[in-house]
Amino acid sequence: MSTTAAPPRSRRAHAAPDEALLDALREGDETAFVTLVTRYSPLMLRVALTHVRTRAVAEEVVQEAWMGVLSSLPRFEGRSSLKTWIFRILTNRAKTRGERESRCTPLSALAPADDDGPAIDADRFLPADDPRWPGHWAAAPRDWRTLPDDRLMAGETLQLLKAAIGRLPARQQRVLVLRDVEGWEAEEVCVTLALSEGNQRVLLHRARAAVRRALEPYLDDLAEEEA
């Protein structure tokens, strides 16, 4: 028999997969609920902030979502992952609160998000009547993979990246954060945000292109220094 002491219950819960936490939660285990709240609340807050205007309101939305999780738990059939189900509840409540806020917003502040502009500026390409390479890159984007990791992960670079993501239209920001920051699969994002596969793909492409445009001057300068 092993003499190794079992890890404390709270530590085991913290490392447990969602499926195990779901079983424990259905048995009334408060530790499982606390673990889920700790695991997902920061990202839930970030998603909520793309729907509502203030952090205080976003925090209320997250609290409402967790209440909804508890009240709806007996009806959860497991057709999606627990994570996807939690974020679907969060998204529904955030949308409702955002729509309620918009009814109290001046019309001048309701300009539509620019999701429909070109992903890449047209002047980056050669004109259609170019004799040799019509429509090709006028100057191909620089490959930043040659930059050392310590330059790519420097504080200033990360600040620029965070600011670029923060300037994205809300729908693009939600998709980019879930796909590229949190590492969600496309199917999870589609279910959680109620998007078609094609719409999710377009939003992600536009978001990535916008972030690249924002970082390009800075990272191109770094690449020149390393050359």
C-alpha positions, -999 to +999 in steps of 0.1 A: +000+000+000+013+034-009+022+057+020+019+088-001-007+111+014-036+120-008-036+156-019-061+179-002-096+178-016-095+215-027-062+208-047-077+177-063-108+197-073-087+225-088-070+200-111-101+179-119-115+179-155-149+195-160-167+162-163-156+152-128-165+186-115-200+183-131-206+150-113-194+165-080-216+196-085-246+174-091-240+158-058-240+192-041-202+196-037-196+233-031-158+229-037-166+218-073-186+250-078-159+272-064-134+255-087-155+262-117-160+298-107-123+302-102-115+285-135-139+304-158-149+337-142-119+357-155-127+348-191-164+351-186-158+387-174-137+394-205-165+381-228-191+400-209-172+432-213-175+429-251-213+431-247-217+458-220-201+492-213-187+489-178-168+464-157-194+467-129-222+457-152-200+429-166-194+416-131-231+415-125-236+396-157-211+370-146-228+366-112-262+362-130-247+336-153-234+315-124-268+317-108-282+305-141-258+276-141-269+265-107-306+268-114-303+251-149-280+223-138-308+197-134-317+203-170-282+201-184-281+170-207-245+171-217-251+176-254-222+201-253-192+204-230-198+219-196-175+248-206-196+255-237-228+253-218-216+278-191-204+303-217-237+300-236-255+310-205-231+339-200-234+350-236-272+350-235-273+371-203-246+395-216-265+400-248-297+407-229-280+433-207-262+448-237-295+452-255-311+468-224-282+493-222-285+501-259-320+513-254-307+539-231-278+550-253-279+581-275-284+573-312-250+589-320-233+561-301-250+533-319-228+533-351-225+497-363-192+479-357-170+479-387-170+441-394-175+445-431-144+464-442-116+447-461-094+425-441-063+439-458-060+474-474-063+473-511-032+494-516-011+465-502-016+448-536-006+456-571-033+470-594-054+447-616-037+462-647-002+455-635+016+439-665+033+411-646+016+403-613-019+418-612-035+416-577-003+402-561+014+417-530+031+450-537+054+441-508+048+408-491+044+409-453+075+403-433+079+369-416+081+377-379+090+341-370+126+350-374+124+373-344+138+360-311+111+349-286+123+374-260+116+402-284+082+389-294+071+383-258+086+416-245+063+438-224+059+465-250+049+440-276+023+424-253+009+459-245+005+467-281-011+433-287-036+438-259-044+473-271-050+460-307-074+433-295-092+459-273-098+481-304-115+453-324-152+453-331-169+434-303-178+403-324-143+400-338-128+405-303-150+377-288-140+352-315-103+361-315-100+359-277-117+325-276-099+310-305-064+324-303-060+335-267-080+307-249-074+280-276-110+270-281-120+249-311-140+265-338-170+243-331-170+254-294-169+291-304-198+286-329-220+270-303-212+294-276-216+326-296-244+313-319-223+318-351-223+298-383-190+281-392-185+306-421-193+336-400-169+325-373-142+320-399-147+354-414-147+372-381-115+354-370-098+363-403-107+399-400-096+401-364-063+385-371-057+408-400-065+439-379-042+428-351-014+422-376-019+456-391-017+472-357+015+454-348+032+455-382+051+488-379+065+479-345+075+443-353+089+453-387+112+478-370+123+450-346+130+427-376+151+455-392+171+457-360+177+420-360+187+418-397 
